[in-house]
Amino acid sequence: MMTKIQKILKEREKSVYWLTMEIKFNKTNGRLAVLGRLPATVHMRAKIAEVLEVPIEEIFDSEGLALRE
């Protein structure tokens, strides 16, 4: 099952790698956060939401894990 972030990226024909380059965070940590395997920091959540132009609550839970579809 994919995360909401992955779904948004797929719909926009963008990659996880593209997103990590846009948010300027460590690629490994960014990828793991997008896949929902690592909680994203508050700052990382804000950057990802900003780049994707969606509310933070729409893509992350209260602990920083990416929400799944």
N, C-alpha and C positions, 0 to 999 in steps of 0.2 A: 504494500500500500504506500502510495507516495504522499509526501507532505504537501500542504497547501502552497508552500513556496515553490516546490518542484512543479506543481500544476501551473502556477502563474508563469514560471519560466518557460515551460513547454508551450503554453498558449502564445507566449510572446516570441517564441523561437529563439530563446536565449539559453545559455548554459550556466551550470553552477560555477564553472571557471570564470565566465564573464562577470557574474555577480561578485565573486570574491575579488576580482580586479577592481570593480566599481567601488566596493566598500573599503578597499585598501587595508584588509586584514590578512592575517596569516591564512594561506590557502587551505591548509589542512583543517584548521579550526573552523574556518568558514564553511567548508564542505561538510564537516561533521555536524555543524549547527543546522545547516540547510536540510540534511538528511534526518534530523531529529535524534542524533546519537550523542550529542553534546549540548548542554545548555549554553545558549548564547548569552554573552554579557549584556548588560543594559545598553551600553553604547553600541554594541554590534546589532542588537535588535532594532535600535533606532535607525542605524544606517541602512540596514536591509529594508526596513519599512519605507524609509525615505526614497531609496533607489527604486523600489517597486511601486511606490506611490499608493500604499495601502496602510490602514491603521495597524499598529503593532498587535493589538488584541485579535486581529483577524488571522494572524499567521503564527503567533506564539502564545503559549500558555503562561500562567503566572510565574512559573519556575524557569522560563526561558527556553523550553523545548518547543521545537517546531510542531505545530498542530498537523494532524493527519486528516486526510479526506475521509 
